[in-house]
Amino acid sequence: MPIDGRDDVRVFIDGVEVRVPADISVAAALRHAGCESTRRAFDGSARAAFCGMGVCFECRVRIGGVERLGCLVRVSDDMDIRCDA
């Protein structure tokens, strides 16, 4: 079913199936799905995408088992996204 007139894709965020717009980044998909953090800092505080352009490294996630910056990767159907948070 299209979201806002766009096609959507199925992704898996920490094993949970979520449908998101097909033309967004992984970082945006995480926010769209309600994920407020992607990892924990050394002091235990929650961290999430900040800059949205690959400079801050706060959106690090595992995509298909490989650590990537979520803001620089577009979602694709059946993508497996794992957060440390």
N, C-alpha and C positions, 0 to 999 in steps of 0.2 A: 504494500500500500504506500503510495507517495506521501511524503511529509512536506508540507508547504509547496506542493506542486513538483517536488523533486523525487527521483527514484531513491529508494533506500536499500541498504545492504544489511546483512546479518553479520554481526561480530560477536565474539565471545570475550567478555571482560571478566577475568578471574573465574572462568568457567560458566558464567551466566550469559545466556543468549540475550542480545540487545539489538534492536533495529535502529539504525541511524541514517541520516542523509548520506548519499553516496559520494558527495563532493566535498567532504570535510576532512580535516586532519584527525589523527588519532587523539591528540590532546583535546580538540573540540568535541569529539565523540565521547570522550570520558566525561566532560562537563555536561554534555547533552544527556548522558545516562545517569547523571547525579553523583558521579564520583568527585569528591572534593579534594582528594589528595592521591598522589601516585606513589609516594614513597615516604620514608621517615628519615629525618636528619639524625646526626650522631646523638643529639640531645633528646631524641624521641618526638620532636615536633613534626607535624604534618607538612609536607611540601607538595606543590603542584605547579603546573605551567605558569610562568610569570611573563616572560617576554614574548613568547609566541613566534620567535624567529631563530631559535637554535643557539642563542647566546648564553642563557642562564643555566641550561642543563637541568632545570628542575622538573622537566616532564619526562625524565627517563623511565622507560617501561621495557618489558620484554615482549617482542612481537615475533611469534613463531620461534621462540627460544633465544632470540638475539636481542641484546640490549640496544635500544634505539632512542632517539629523541622523538617523542610523540608529536611535537608540533611540526616536524619536517616530513612526516609520513602520512600519506592519504590512506583512508580506510579502504579495504576491499572485502568482498564477500567471503565469509567464513574465516576472517582473520582472528587469530588467537592473541589476545592482549593480556599480559600479566603485570600487575602492579605489586610493589613491595609494601604498600601501605596497609 
